[in-house]
Amino acid sequence: MNSQLLRKLLVAGAAVAALSVVACTPKAEKTDAAATSAATSANTAADAAGAAQSAAATAADAAADANKAGAAATPPADAAAAPAATPPAKK
């Protein structure tokens, strides 16, 4: 009689444990929704990074063009136009 009671208690305990596990696991739909949301966020971040990289490239091109324009506007150093480095000696 004791072994039958013990057997029934073990079966009941296993059933309760199985129900607890099933009740506490997240549903697949919620997990899929979270994964979809994360993927959307990642795609948005990737698009923003691409736009930032494009803007940086455009800014670098503009800076290079400004450098070229500045170099073209500056006249070359002419030795005749430069003042004397030392004043003439007094006699």
C-alpha positions in Angstrom: 0.0 0.0 0.0 2.8 2.4 0.8 4.4 1.9 -2.6 1.1 2.6 -4.4 0.7 5.8 -2.5 4.3 6.8 -3.1 3.9 6.0 -6.8 0.7 8.2 -7.0 2.5 11.1 -5.2 5.4 10.9 -7.6 3.1 10.9 -10.7 1.1 13.9 -9.2 4.4 15.7 -8.5 5.6 15.1 -12.0 2.3 16.4 -13.4 2.5 19.6 -11.3 6.1 20.2 -12.3 5.2 19.7 -16.0 2.3 22.2 -15.7 4.6 24.7 -14.0 7.1 24.5 -16.7 4.5 24.9 -19.4 2.8 27.9 -17.6 6.1 29.7 -17.0 7.7 29.5 -20.5 7.1 32.5 -22.8 4.8 32.1 -25.7 6.4 31.8 -29.2 4.3 34.7 -30.5 5.8 37.1 -28.0 9.3 36.0 -28.7 8.7 36.4 -32.5 7.3 39.9 -31.9 10.3 40.9 -29.9 12.7 39.4 -32.5 10.9 41.3 -35.2 11.1 44.5 -33.2 14.8 44.0 -32.6 15.4 43.4 -36.3 13.5 46.6 -37.2 15.6 48.6 -34.8 18.8 47.1 -36.2 17.7 48.0 -39.7 16.9 51.5 -38.7 20.3 51.9 -37.0 22.0 50.5 -40.1 20.2 53.0 -42.3 21.2 55.9 -39.9 24.8 54.7 -40.0 24.8 54.6 -43.8 23.4 58.2 -43.9 26.0 59.4 -41.4 28.7 57.8 -43.5 27.4 59.4 -46.6 27.3 62.8 -44.9 30.8 62.4 -43.6 32.1 61.6 -47.1 30.3 64.7 -48.5 31.8 66.8 -45.8 35.3 65.4 -46.5 34.9 66.2 -50.2 33.7 69.7 -49.4 36.7 70.2 -47.1 39.1 69.0 -49.9 37.5 71.3 -52.4 37.8 74.2 -49.9 41.5 73.3 -49.4 42.1 73.4 -53.2 40.3 76.7 -53.6 42.3 78.2 -50.7 45.6 77.0 -52.2 44.7 78.4 -55.6 43.8 81.8 -54.1 47.1 82.2 -52.1 49.7 83.7 -54.4 53.0 81.8 -54.4 55.8 83.2 -52.2 58.0 85.5 -54.3 61.6 86.2 -53.2 61.5 89.8 -54.6 58.3 90.7 -52.7 59.5 89.3 -49.4 61.1 91.8 -47.0 64.7 91.5 -46.1 65.3 89.2 -43.2 67.9 91.4 -41.5 68.1 95.2 -41.5 71.1 96.9 -43.2 74.1 97.5 -40.9 74.6 101.1 -39.6 77.8 102.9 -40.6 
